Amino acid sequence: MRNIIRFVSISGTRQSIEPATERERMSKSSTVTVRERPVENVASAKAGGLTIHGETIVIDTDQRIELVDLTNRVMEFVRRFNIREGLVSLWSMHTTCALFINEFQVALLSDIKRFLEQMVARDAQWMHNDPQHSDCDRMNADSHLRALLLGHNLTLQVSGGEVVLGQWQRILMAELDGPRARSLRIQIFGIS
């Protein structure tokens, strides 16, 4: 039998290492991340010429698998703050909603959906979908695994007051377990 260890942390520092109990290792439930304070919908800070501003945005989707172009929305967000040079970060608050950069063209969008469906079959025998192993009733293991392929966050450069993207690059969100309302966190930091 493998020895599984967990790190116990107090205030972000590693305090001790303890073996996980059999119950913890065999639990059907997911581990919940709990913050001491909830994320604020809008948060800002300024010091000298440095600005940091974050917001939560909600995107409603209509389909189980849907690709949404967020480029114009992100560009408008960046322009609101008159940041000359800096970074903008976009973060999905969900494990079945991904963010990535690619071209936004109808044929390619169909190819991306087909690729994800071929790489991770929905009807495969995933343990996450099996009530003997998981308490999740959404039957969405494929959505979690597809999100692993695409990623949950993007960090983009801001230069000359604009998001730096190549000619055909677009900022895309992949809904992988919809339809749902999806929360994304966007934060800009830079010099005005």
MOUR-V602407 format. One record per backbone hydrogen bond with DSSP energy under -0.5 kcal/mol. NH is the residue of the N-H (numbers start at 1). CO is the residue of the C=O. Records with the same first field share a line. If there is no record, write none. Layout:
BEGIN
NH=CO, CO
END
This chain:
BEGIN
4=2
6=18
8=6, 16
9=7
10=13
13=10
15=8
16=8
18=6
20=4
25=21
26=22
27=23, 24
34=32
43=54
45=52
47=50
50=47
51=190
52=45
53=188
54=43
55=186
56=41
57=55, 184
59=182
60=58
61=180
66=64, 175
68=66, 173
70=68, 171
71=171
74=70
75=71
76=72
77=73
78=74
79=75
80=76
81=77, 78
82=79
83=78
84=82, 191
85=191
86=158
87=189
88=156
89=187
90=154
91=185
92=152
93=183
97=94
98=174
99=151
100=172
102=170
105=103
109=105
110=106
111=107
112=108
113=109
114=110
115=111
116=112
117=113
118=114
119=115
120=116
124=121
126=124
129=126
130=127
131=129
133=130
134=130
135=28
143=140
144=140
145=141
146=142
147=143
148=144
149=145, 146
150=146
151=147
154=90
156=88
158=86
159=162
160=84
161=84
162=159
164=157
165=163
169=166
170=102
172=100, 170
173=68
174=98
175=66, 173
176=96, 174
178=64
182=59, 180
184=57
185=91
186=55, 184
187=89
188=53
189=87
190=51
191=85
192=49
END
